[in-house]
Amino acid sequence: MKLRITIEYSSGESAVGTVLTPEWVKWEKMSGRKLPDITEDNGLGMSDITFLAYHAIKRETAPNPMKPYDAWLETIVDFDVERLNPKGSKSEVSEG
């Protein structure tokens, strides 16, 4: 599942990160959850979304350094999430 997360910072600037496989693997290790476990009733929380965004932006802006996660988190005022594969995952397509 690809997500595009736009982060708005307190400075008025924004950054966009596209969540790909590397971020999902890190998220699974951190959260103890698996991607197929995400449902409408059991979705992603704010900590999940900011974790994914941080790592996507970090990957996409490498080798430029980023603040540590907790310091970066303090600069966020809002975010927007867009799912990039609206037709569903492979499992959703094969079931429907």
Phi, psi and omega in degrees: 000128176259135174236141171251119181245124176257126181253131175253127182263160179299339179284350184096347177281165176221162177219148180237134176231139176257119182281120180238187183311315181303322180289321179295321179296314178299319180296316179300317179296319183288316189270337185078006178256164177246149182307317179297344180285346182283120179229176177301320181278339183231065187272198180271137175269179181298321179294324177295312183295316180292324176300311180297316180297313181305311184288327176293314179295320179299316179295317185286336181258002178301143010268011179296135182288151174239156174298156171302153186311309184297321178291319178298316181302324181295344182267355184274134174248337181195164175209160178224137182242132177233127176277127186269352176238071186296346179285348178106167179283172180302320181292323178293321180292318182289333178281331186258000000 
